[in-house]
């Protein structure tokens, strides 16, 4: 099925979607797929309850893309005056990337997820307009890397250098997520070849990051030796993409080893959840099940399975771990379709970025055949319907928890603020919407609307609703 939309039609659909999205928080909603308006057995819902419509989802993804494009300038300016610096022959200590209106740094790890989401949206919709921002950002990197390298050599600015993450990476946050996005863009032939940046970030992840003795990625904060579930995403996809890029099996081995090493210490098999972190000096510490950390974990495993050779001995292990995680997460979806900030605590707030990651991974796992469409398809659908209410008329994403460290008390997690300026929600929302389009157009199964709800039926299945007629 071709999903490419002509620009005039897309503009009209976008207008309709934005008008409706501005009112989505009102509720309650009646299912529009039930055409019997007199049906007393039809419920009402706090979110839209319907089969997602491809044109509407596409329009909302376009709105997010347009907002991100407007919000992320690619210019060198004077840090002191804000005026453009156009002379790139002689570096100035005052030269920096122009700041975005929100917290949208163009080389931060969250932006790596945005680029991966844009690439996915382009692939699914066949609209290459989704990659325009990626091309612009990456062309800017290619043009300005020599300038900022010369600036660093002359002035030794360290972290004050706008290109510091790729001149002097110091953490997985600096390197992993953007590294995976750079490799994906290179494979898709989007933008210039940024091999020098790929070499720098992949070298950090594969060879320079602090690790446990068994090779599991670790940090020296907030305790002397700590693991973060977040670091599954900050390392494993980059290793996986390097395996795909180079064909070297050692990268795949390392990625699998980190899934298993992280999971052995942070995954609770009874709950099917990851605790946010683990400390070597206190391995039996109370566990805090922060939703976005669980999101990073399942997204990392999903990304690895996308490129891991099926004959790799770690493939069934990673798949089994992903399935166990998805089952635990699925059982904690709220009645609104979203998931809570502390995923196992329904008195904590409903959070967008984790919900978007979960929705993407559920839909993707169904589309890839890793889990059954039965139940999981409906869970993903409900997740997207809820997420669609958190996209504003401007294309901003509401309800995203801001950056959150590994903490040791529940009060901190409960009271982390949310903001439309938190970039963590934008990439996952693009991924989720694109994968939902794949889900509702997947020819491998049929989406049946029966008895006022939805059933994702594998093709060829025989059901009998005779008693309902």
Secondary structure, DSSP 8 states (H G I E B T S, - for coil): ------HHHHHHHHHHHHHHHTTTTS--EE-TT---TT-TT--EESS--S---HHHHHHHHHHHHHHHHHH----EEETTT--B----SS--TTEEE---SSB--TTSHHHHHHHHHHHHHHHHH--GGGGHHHHHHHHHHHHHHHHHHHHHHHH--GGGSTTHHHHS--SHHHHHHHHHHHHHHHHTT-SS--HHHHHHHHHIIIIIS-B-TTS-B-BSSSSSSEEETHHHHHHHHHHHHHHHHH--HHHHHHHHHHHHHHHHHHEETTTTEE-SEEEGGGTT-----BHHHHHHHHHHHHHHHHHS-TTSTTHHHHHHHHHHHHHHHHTT--TTS-EESBTT-TTS-EEHHHHHHHHHHHHHHHHHTSS-HHHHHHHHHHHHHHHGGGB-TTS-B-S-B------S-HHHHHT--B-TTBTHHHHHHHHHHHHHHHHHT-TTEEEEEETTEEEEEETT-----GGG-
